[in-house]
Each structure stands twice: as C-alpha cells, then as structure tokens.
C-alpha cells in the first residue's frame, strides 16, 4: 500500500503479506507527493499503475507544505511497476492530455478502474477544480513507454 503522510513531501509504503491482517512499518519512498490523493490500480498481469503528482520542487518543510502543497498538483503522471512497486519502469506524463486551459493545469482527485476486457485503464480527474475529465489509456500505450 502507498499512502500520503500529510505535509511530509513523500509517499510512504507499507506491506502486508497476510491479506491485510498485519502491516510492516511504513517507510518513506522516493516518490515526491504534495499531500494530495493518488490512485493505485492493479492489472490482471500483476502490474501496478500509480496516478500521482511527483513534483520535484515540493519542499519537505511541514509549514511550507501546509500552505503551498496544493498548488503543486503537477505534473500529473501515470507510473507503472511490474515488480510490486519496487521500481517504476514506465512513467507517462499526463499533464497535457488536453490542450492547456491555463499556464499550469492542476489535476485533482484521480480515480479510475482497469477494464481487462477493453484492455484499457479509465481514469476520471478534476481539472482546475471546475471540470471533470475522463482519460482512456490503452494497455498498448503502457508497452510503448515501457
């Protein structure tokens, strides 16, 4: 499981090997995080897709994060791991899926699902807090970038 640690600047990871009864101690990952929602999806072949906002300019100062982190919801990316989130072999920038609405578009609250029959990932995301957009990512696109 990945989780955010409010105002820390990074995603954290914990592992359960018994179906969620017990969990390892949480450890910080190397994935920058603006203390905003990310989304994990698992494909039938075992790959894991992560929709996240890995902005490298996020400061790890808690006071800065409390006041500034929500303005750093870019880039909006899809990362894919084929080794249980140990590495991310695919990183796709989704920031400009649509023509820009403003200088820096902010993508909020991604959610979605994997459709194995259609061989696609469907994601819905709030764009700039005033428009809901849907993005379809065919599995083939994951192979092209991986």
Protein Blocks (a to p, Z undefined) as FASTA:
>chain_A
ZZddehkopacddddfegomaccdddddfbdcehiacdddddfkopacddddddfkbcfb
fklmmmmmmmmgcccdddddfegolacfbdcdfklmpacfbfbdcdehiaddddfklopa
cddddehhiaccdddddfklmmmmZZ
